[in-house]
Amino acid sequence: MPNVLITGANRGIGLELTRQYAKDGWQAFACCRTPSQADDLRAVEGKVSIHALDVADARATERLAKEIDAPLDVVIANAGVYGPGSEAQTFGRLDLDGLRDTIETNTIGTLRTLQAFLPHVKRSERRKLVAITSQMGSIEDASGGSTAYRVSKTALNMAVAVAAAEVKSDGVAMAILHPGWVRTDMGGPSGKISPEESAEGLRRVIDGLTPSDKAPFLTYAGKTLPW
Ligand SMILES: NC(=O)c1ccc[n+]([C@@H]2O[C@H](COP(=O)([O-])OP(=O)(O)OC[C@H]3O[C@@H](n4cnc5c(N)ncnc54)[C@H](OP(=O)(O)O)[C@@H]3O)[C@@H](O)[C@H]2O)c1
């Protein structure tokens, strides 16, 4: 039975990914900051183990990587934050400490997760490392606002694009995936798609990934996005 590790699995897209993989019979290592408060995650049926993980905490990540002594077929670094309020993400009023914190979670935290579990992925059958990014990290899409969020995702995209070439010879596939505009706490109620639709699409795209010289930047529907 294949397995998957997902960060930010207590709500939103991460929770739905966990539900769907578990429903399909996968073993899920579901990571979240506060397992004792993760009621929706604890209610997911199937082979799901819940692990405490704050992706901004280097020691906690290292500890968990040691604790999970199993090959991991797929790792989905999904945890992320929007950052400071939108006013504080516009030029002239930029909250630079907030920008730093956003990078700490979205860029460094995501890379930390992918890097910590690379050895587990290398030992597995399917060998896939996925970063959940956003279309808003595309420089082509630089239409104003959300500076901290955009910068954190653009930097992540570059790091993963480069990493893909470095793990290709180990048979590891990496990708940067945009989940769509999804009705979650982050996406808000006006989002265009449900977490169910997003997770279904993401799973399909992840299934088709192969090792490459540069990580593909794809939507949940499999469409290539401009950098
Ligand atoms: N929703 C959209 O429209 C949309 C669009 C493009 C990209 N995305 C990306 O999709 C991913 C998931 O977003 P979502 O819509 O599901 O957002 P969400 O509902 O706000 O959920 C965010 C998840 O990330 C977790 N998280 C935040 N900081 C963390 C940290 N330091 N350590 C561990 N977990 C942390 C949260 O945990 P807590 O409950 O502990 O806070 C929560 O589980 C994010 O990377 C986001 O940037 C979303």
The ligand as an SDF file (V2000), in Angstrom:
LIG
                    3D

 48 52  0  0  0  0  0  0  0  0999 V2000
   -6.9270   28.4490   -0.8560 N   0  0  0  0  0  0  0  0  0  0  0  0
   -6.4500   28.9480   -1.9680 C   0  0  0  0  0  0  0  0  0  0  0  0
   -7.1670   29.5500   -2.7770 O   0  0  0  0  0  0  0  0  0  0  0  0
   -4.9840   28.7730   -2.2920 C   0  0  0  0  0  0  0  0  0  0  0  0
   -4.5420   29.2860   -3.5190 C   0  0  0  0  0  0  0  0  0  0  0  0
   -3.2050   29.1190   -3.8660 C   0  0  0  0  0  0  0  0  0  0  0  0
   -2.3570   28.4470   -3.0130 C   0  0  0  0  0  0  0  0  0  0  0  0
   -2.8190   27.9680   -1.8200 N   0  0  0  0  0  0  0  0  0  0  0  0
   -1.8480   27.2500   -0.9790 C   0  0  0  0  0  0  0  0  0  0  0  0
   -2.3820   26.0140   -0.5700 O   0  0  0  0  0  0  0  0  0  0  0  0
   -1.8210   25.6310    0.6970 C   0  0  0  0  0  0  0  0  0  0  0  0
   -2.9570   25.2700    1.6540 C   0  0  0  0  0  0  0  0  0  0  0  0
   -3.7860   26.4020    1.7760 O   0  0  0  0  0  0  0  0  0  0  0  0
   -5.2760   26.3450    2.3190 P   0  0  0  0  0  0  0  0  0  0  0  0
   -6.1090   27.1120    1.3840 O   0  0  0  0  0  0  0  0  0  0  0  0
   -5.6550   24.9610    2.6840 O   0  0  0  0  0  0  0  0  0  0  0  0
   -5.0830   27.2630    3.6310 O   0  0  0  0  0  0  0  0  0  0  0  0
   -5.7010   27.1770    5.0970 P   0  0  0  0  0  0  0  0  0  0  0  0
   -7.0700   26.6210    5.0800 O   0  0  0  0  0  0  0  0  0  0  0  0
   -5.4470   28.5280    5.6720 O   0  0  0  0  0  0  0  0  0  0  0  0
   -4.7410   26.0910    5.8070 O   0  0  0  0  0  0  0  0  0  0  0  0
   -3.3910   26.3620    5.9820 C   0  0  0  0  0  0  0  0  0  0  0  0
   -2.7620   25.1610    6.6490 C   0  0  0  0  0  0  0  0  0  0  0  0
   -1.3530   25.4140    6.8070 O   0  0  0  0  0  0  0  0  0  0  0  0
   -1.0370   25.1870    8.1800 C   0  0  0  0  0  0  0  0  0  0  0  0
    0.1180   25.9590    8.6200 N   0  0  0  0  0  0  0  0  0  0  0  0
    0.3480   27.2840    8.5460 C   0  0  0  0  0  0  0  0  0  0  0  0
    1.5470   27.5830    9.0780 N   0  0  0  0  0  0  0  0  0  0  0  0
    2.0970   26.4150    9.5050 C   0  0  0  0  0  0  0  0  0  0  0  0
    3.3030   26.0520   10.1340 C   0  0  0  0  0  0  0  0  0  0  0  0
    4.2220   26.9730   10.4780 N   0  0  0  0  0  0  0  0  0  0  0  0
    3.5390   24.7430   10.4020 N   0  0  0  0  0  0  0  0  0  0  0  0
    2.6200   23.8090   10.0680 C   0  0  0  0  0  0  0  0  0  0  0  0
    1.4400   24.0850    9.5130 N   0  0  0  0  0  0  0  0  0  0  0  0
    1.1890   25.3760    9.2150 C   0  0  0  0  0  0  0  0  0  0  0  0
   -2.2950   25.5830    8.9450 C   0  0  0  0  0  0  0  0  0  0  0  0
   -2.2290   25.0630   10.2500 O   0  0  0  0  0  0  0  0  0  0  0  0
   -2.9270   25.7990   11.5230 P   0  0  0  0  0  0  0  0  0  0  0  0
   -4.3600   25.3420   11.5200 O   0  0  0  0  0  0  0  0  0  0  0  0
   -2.1450   25.3250   12.6800 O   0  0  0  0  0  0  0  0  0  0  0  0
   -2.8160   27.2740   11.2880 O   0  0  0  0  0  0  0  0  0  0  0  0
   -3.3340   24.9060    8.0540 C   0  0  0  0  0  0  0  0  0  0  0  0
   -3.3740   23.5380    8.2940 O   0  0  0  0  0  0  0  0  0  0  0  0
   -0.9790   26.8200    1.1560 C   0  0  0  0  0  0  0  0  0  0  0  0
    0.3680   26.5700    0.8670 O   0  0  0  0  0  0  0  0  0  0  0  0
   -1.5120   27.9710    0.3040 C   0  0  0  0  0  0  0  0  0  0  0  0
   -0.5310   28.9910    0.1130 O   0  0  0  0  0  0  0  0  0  0  0  0
   -4.1050   28.1160   -1.4570 C   0  0  0  0  0  0  0  0  0  0  0  0
  1  2  1  0
  2  3  2  0
  2  4  1  0
  4  5  1  0
  4 48  2  0
  5  6  2  0
  6  7  1  0
  7  8  2  0
  8  9  1  0
  8 48  1  0
  9 10  1  0
  9 46  1  0
 10 11  1  0
 11 12  1  0
 11 44  1  0
 12 13  1  0
 13 14  1  0
 14 15  2  0
 14 16  1  0
 14 17  1  0
 17 18  1  0
 18 19  2  0
 18 20  1  0
 18 21  1  0
 21 22  1  0
 22 23  1  0
 23 24  1  0
 23 42  1  0
 24 25  1  0
 25 26  1  0
 25 36  1  0
 26 27  1  0
 26 35  1  0
 27 28  2  0
 28 29  1  0
 29 30  1  0
 29 35  2  0
 30 31  1  0
 30 32  2  0
 32 33  1  0
 33 34  2  0
 34 35  1  0
 36 37  1  0
 36 42  1  0
 37 38  1  0
 38 39  2  0
 38 40  1  0
 38 41  1  0
 42 43  1  0
 44 45  1  0
 44 46  1  0
 46 47  1  0
M  CHG  2   8   1  16  -1
M  END
$$$$
